[in-house]
Amino acid sequence: MSALERTVPPPSILQMIFSDGTPKKAVLTALVVGTILTTINHGDIMLDGQVPAAWKILLTYCVPYCVTTWGAATGKLAQWRRVSRSHNLSVEDKEQ
């Protein structure tokens, strides 16, 4: 375990999900991608004057929100690991 890993724990899942504007980015992505997917998947039904099931439309918007949030969280964790590795390498160089 590196010195940074011993002193600075990885960010919590809540920090990764709710920090750095992740919710705002996820909502904007969900609005754009969800609207496009709703049009593609349910456009014919809507053009016939019918309304698709609400749960289907809700899921169509939830999926891009979740994917954006997951991508941001895993990206932040990967960044933390890179920083901890580079810090560990610089500490080892100083010890030699």
N, CA and C of each residue as an Amber inpcrd file, in Angstrom:
protein
   288
   0.8570000  -1.1870000   0.0000000   0.0000000   0.0000000   0.0000000
   0.8930000   1.2370000   0.0000000   0.5570000   2.2250000  -0.8200000
   1.3830000   3.4160000  -0.9230000   1.1890000   4.3230000   0.2860000
   2.1000000   5.2780000   0.4200000   2.0070000   6.2360000   1.5260000
   0.7250000   7.0460000   1.4280000   0.3540000   7.4400000   0.2060000
  -0.8750000   8.2170000   0.0330000  -2.0960000   7.3730000   0.3580000
  -2.0790000   6.1040000  -0.0470000  -3.2120000   5.2330000   0.2510000
  -3.3650000   5.0560000   1.7610000  -2.2370000   5.0730000   2.4800000
  -2.3090000   4.9530000   3.9350000  -2.8040000   6.2350000   4.5780000
  -2.4940000   7.3800000   3.9760000  -2.8520000   8.6500000   4.6050000
  -4.1340000   9.2490000   4.0530000  -4.4210000   9.0530000   2.7780000
  -5.6150000   9.6250000   2.1640000  -6.4770000   8.4890000   1.6380000
  -7.5880000   8.2280000   2.3060000  -8.4520000   7.1430000   1.8390000
  -9.1080000   7.5200000   0.5130000  -9.5150000   6.5350000  -0.2510000
 -10.2170000   6.8650000  -1.4980000 -11.5160000   7.5920000  -1.1810000
 -11.9930000   8.4010000  -2.1130000 -13.2530000   9.1030000  -1.8700000
 -14.4020000   8.1050000  -1.7030000 -15.3650000   8.4820000  -0.8810000
 -16.5270000   7.6090000  -0.6900000 -17.3780000   7.6210000  -1.9540000
 -18.2220000   6.6310000  -2.0880000 -19.1010000   6.5490000  -3.2560000
 -20.0010000   7.7860000  -3.3240000 -20.4440000   8.2890000  -2.1860000
 -21.2880000   9.4930000  -2.1750000 -20.5160000  10.7050000  -2.6570000
 -19.2410000  10.8160000  -2.2450000 -18.4190000  11.9300000  -2.7210000
 -18.2400000  11.8520000  -4.2360000 -18.0110000  10.6450000  -4.7300000
 -17.7990000  10.4940000  -6.1690000 -19.0720000  10.8000000  -6.9610000
 -20.2170000  10.4400000  -6.4070000 -21.4830000  10.6270000  -7.1190000
 -21.9690000  12.0750000  -7.0590000 -21.7650000  12.7460000  -5.9190000
 -22.3700000  14.0620000  -5.7270000 -21.4010000  15.2380000  -5.7870000
 -20.1070000  15.0020000  -6.0810000 -19.1650000  16.1220000  -6.1190000
 -18.8490000  16.5320000  -7.5510000 -18.2180000  17.6820000  -7.6650000
 -17.7180000  18.1860000  -8.9500000 -18.7910000  18.3340000 -10.0190000
 -20.0000000  18.6220000  -9.6250000 -21.0560000  18.8690000 -10.6030000
 -21.5760000  17.6310000 -11.3120000 -21.2750000  16.4570000 -10.7610000
 -21.7240000  15.2180000 -11.4130000 -23.2460000  15.1600000 -11.5810000
 -24.0410000  15.4780000 -10.5620000 -25.5020000  15.4070000 -10.7570000
 -26.0010000  16.3320000 -11.8730000 -25.4360000  17.5320000 -11.9510000
 -25.8630000  18.4770000 -12.9840000 -25.5240000  17.9340000 -14.3730000
 -24.3080000  17.4050000 -14.5290000 -23.9080000  16.8320000 -15.8130000
 -24.7930000  15.6380000 -16.1680000 -25.1060000  14.8180000 -15.1690000
 -25.9260000  13.6310000 -15.4130000 -27.3460000  14.0140000 -15.8110000
 -27.9000000  15.0390000 -15.1850000 -29.2550000  15.4930000 -15.5260000
 -29.2790000  16.0490000 -16.9490000 -28.2910000  16.8610000 -17.2910000
 -28.2500000  17.4140000 -18.6490000 -28.0900000  16.3100000 -19.6880000
 -27.2350000  15.3450000 -19.4050000 -27.0650000  14.2140000 -20.3170000
 -28.3600000  13.4280000 -20.4480000 -29.0210000  13.1880000 -19.3150000
 -30.2790000  12.4370000 -19.3310000 -31.3460000  13.1680000 -20.1400000
 -31.3960000  14.4870000 -20.0130000 -32.3950000  15.2420000 -20.7780000
 -32.1530000  15.1410000 -22.2780000 -30.9010000  15.2990000 -22.6810000
 -30.5950000  15.2540000 -24.1170000 -30.7340000  13.8300000 -24.6520000
 -30.0090000  12.8980000 -24.0540000 -30.0050000  11.5210000 -24.5520000
 -31.3710000  10.8690000 -24.3440000 -31.9980000  11.1200000 -23.2030000
 -33.3220000  10.5530000 -22.9340000 -34.3640000  11.0160000 -23.9390000
 -34.3010000  12.2850000 -24.3140000 -35.2440000  12.8110000 -25.3050000
 -35.0170000  12.1690000 -26.6700000 -33.7440000  12.0370000 -27.0480000
 -33.4420000  11.3880000 -28.3290000 -33.9170000   9.9390000 -28.3170000
 -33.6110000   9.2140000 -27.2440000 -34.0240000   7.8070000 -27.1600000
 -35.5440000   7.6550000 -27.1020000 -36.2100000   8.5600000 -26.4030000
 -37.6760000   8.5080000 -26.3380000 -38.2660000   8.7150000 -27.7230000
 -37.6970000   9.6420000 -28.4630000 -38.1730000   9.8860000 -29.8250000
 -37.9520000   8.6620000 -30.7090000 -36.7710000   8.0670000 -30.5920000
 -36.4740000   6.8870000 -31.4140000 -37.3570000   5.7080000 -31.0200000
 -37.4550000   5.4500000 -29.7210000 -38.1410000   4.2510000 -29.2400000
 -39.6690000   4.3690000 -29.2260000 -40.1780000   5.5800000 -29.0210000
 -41.6270000   5.7370000 -28.8400000 -42.2490000   6.7540000 -29.7920000
 -41.4430000   7.2570000 -30.7200000 -41.9370000   8.2960000 -31.6220000
 -43.1360000   7.8690000 -32.4470000 -43.1100000   6.6360000 -32.9300000
 -44.2310000   6.1600000 -33.7510000 -45.5230000   6.1030000 -32.9450000
 -45.4140000   5.6930000 -31.6950000 -46.5930000   5.6290000 -30.8240000
 -47.1280000   7.0400000 -30.5760000 -46.2110000   7.9690000 -30.3090000
 -46.6280000   9.3450000 -30.0270000 -47.2190000  10.0180000 -31.2700000
 -46.6680000   9.7100000 -32.4370000 -47.2180000  10.2900000 -33.6700000
 -48.6190000   9.7540000 -33.9750000 -48.9250000   8.5660000 -33.4560000
 -50.2790000   8.0180000 -33.5990000 -51.2440000   8.6200000 -32.5860000
 -50.7640000   9.5300000 -31.7510000 -51.6090000  10.1820000 -30.7600000
 -51.7410000   9.4140000 -29.4570000 -50.9630000   8.3590000 -29.3060000
 -51.0060000   7.5840000 -28.0620000 -49.8590000   8.0140000 -27.1560000
 -49.9870000   7.6320000 -25.9060000 -48.9410000   7.9410000 -24.9280000
 -48.3250000   6.6290000 -24.4620000 -47.0110000   6.4990000 -24.5960000
 -46.3720000   5.2610000 -24.1180000 -46.4540000   5.1670000 -22.6000000
 -46.2360000   3.9920000 -22.0790000 -46.2820000   3.7850000 -20.6290000
 -45.2580000   4.7000000 -19.9470000 -45.6990000   5.3410000 -18.8690000
 -44.8420000   6.2950000 -18.1550000 -43.5600000   5.6430000 -17.6490000
 -43.6400000   4.3900000 -17.1970000 -42.4470000   3.7360000 -16.6500000
 -41.3910000   3.5220000 -17.7310000 -41.8310000   3.3150000 -18.9780000
 -40.8770000   3.1420000 -20.0720000 -40.1420000   4.4460000 -20.3640000
 -40.8700000   5.5330000 -20.3490000 -40.2470000   6.8370000 -20.5790000
 -39.3180000   7.1800000 -19.4170000 -39.7540000   6.9050000 -18.2030000
 -38.9150000   7.1730000 -17.0280000 -37.6010000   6.3940000 -17.1120000
 -37.6760000   5.1230000 -17.4680000 -36.4550000   4.3220000 -17.6090000
 -35.5600000   4.8480000 -18.7260000 -36.1770000   5.3390000 -19.7850000
 -35.4120000   5.8820000 -20.9040000 -34.5640000   7.0750000 -20.4630000
 -35.0450000   7.8430000 -19.4900000 -34.2720000   8.9680000 -18.9590000
 -33.3280000   8.5370000 -17.8380000 -33.7100000   7.5340000 -17.0890000
 -32.8660000   7.0840000 -15.9660000 -31.5670000   6.4230000 -16.4270000
 -31.6210000   5.6970000 -17.5180000 -30.4320000   4.9680000 -17.9800000
 -29.2710000   5.9190000 -18.2920000 -29.4530000   6.9710000 -19.1040000
 -28.3060000   7.8540000 -19.3450000 -27.8450000   8.5870000 -18.0840000
 -28.7820000   8.8760000 -17.1600000 -28.3910000   9.4970000 -15.8930000
 -27.4580000   8.5600000 -15.1240000 -27.8500000   7.3090000 -15.0100000
 -27.0440000   6.3290000 -14.2700000 -25.7000000   6.0660000 -14.9470000
 -25.6980000   5.9740000 -16.2620000 -24.4500000   5.7240000 -16.9890000
 -23.4880000   6.8970000 -16.8110000 -23.9840000   8.1200000 -16.8990000
 -23.1290000   9.2930000 -16.7020000 -22.5840000   9.3390000 -15.2910000
 -23.4260000   9.0540000 -14.3030000 -22.9840000   9.0620000 -12.9120000
 -21.9550000   7.9720000 -12.6640000 -22.1930000   6.7770000 -13.1760000
 -21.2500000   5.6670000 -13.0060000 -19.9060000   6.0040000 -13.6610000
 -19.9500000   6.5510000 -14.8560000 -18.7200000   6.9210000 -15.5480000
 -17.9280000   7.9710000 -14.7900000 -18.6250000   8.9580000 -14.2370000
 -17.9430000   9.9980000 -13.4730000 -17.3230000   9.4150000 -12.2050000
 -18.0630000   8.5590000 -11.5120000 -17.5590000   7.9690000 -10.2650000
 -16.3450000   7.0800000 -10.5190000 -16.4170000   6.2410000 -11.5380000
 -15.2780000   5.3660000 -11.8190000 -14.0840000   6.1690000 -12.3300000
 -14.3490000   7.2480000 -13.0440000 -13.2670000   8.1250000 -13.4880000
 -12.5650000   8.7940000 -12.3200000 -13.3380000   9.2330000 -11.3370000
 -12.7370000   9.8600000 -10.1490000 -11.9200000   8.8530000  -9.3540000
 -12.4000000   7.6300000  -9.2510000 -11.6550000   6.5970000  -8.5440000
 -10.3580000   6.2690000  -9.2880000 -10.4270000   6.1720000 -10.6030000
  -9.2280000   5.9080000 -11.3930000  -8.2220000   7.0450000 -11.2480000
  -8.7040000   8.2770000 -11.2030000  -7.8170000   9.4260000 -11.0200000
  -7.1470000   9.3510000  -9.6450000  -7.9040000   9.0090000  -8.6220000
  -7.3320000   8.8830000  -7.2780000  -6.2320000   7.8160000  -7.2760000
  -6.4800000   6.6990000  -7.9580000  -5.4800000   5.6250000  -8.0100000
  -4.2150000   6.0690000  -8.7360000  -4.3840000   6.8190000  -9.8380000
  -3.2110000   7.3180000 -10.5730000  -2.3920000   8.2530000  -9.7000000
  -3.0730000   9.1540000  -9.0100000  -2.3800000  10.1130000  -8.1400000
  -1.6760000   9.3720000  -7.0130000  -2.3420000   8.3800000  -6.4290000
  -1.7160000   7.6460000  -5.3270000  -0.5060000   6.8620000  -5.8200000
  -0.5780000   6.3060000  -7.0350000   0.5640000   5.5770000  -7.6020000
   1.7270000   6.5140000  -7.8840000   1.4420000   7.6640000  -8.4930000
   2.5230000   8.5980000  -8.8150000   3.1390000   9.1620000  -7.5400000
   2.3200000   9.3800000  -6.5240000   2.8440000   9.8460000  -5.2430000
   3.7420000   8.7700000  -4.6320000   3.3150000   7.5270000  -4.7380000
   4.0970000   6.4150000  -4.2050000   5.4430000   6.3260000  -4.9230000
   5.4450000   6.5020000  -6.2380000   6.6950000   6.4460000  -6.9870000
   7.6290000   7.5760000  -6.5960000   7.0950000   8.7890000  -6.4030000
   7.9480000   9.9150000  -6.0240000   8.4900000   9.7300000  -4.6080000
   7.7220000   9.1270000  -3.7080000   8.1910000   8.8660000  -2.3490000
   9.3110000   7.8370000  -2.3880000   9.1670000   6.7990000  -3.2120000
  10.1980000   5.7720000  -3.3220000  11.4860000   6.3480000  -3.8890000
  11.3950000   7.2650000  -4.8550000  12.5750000   7.8950000  -5.4400000
  13.3250000   8.7070000  -4.3870000  12.5900000   9.3910000  -3.5200000
  13.2120000  10.2020000  -2.4800000  13.8820000   9.3330000  -1.4160000
  13.3040000   8.1370000  -1.1950000  13.8620000   7.2490000  -0.1810000
  15.1700000   6.6170000  -0.6600000  15.4110000   6.5660000  -1.9580000
  16.6260000   5.9430000  -2.4970000  17.7190000   6.9130000  -2.4750000
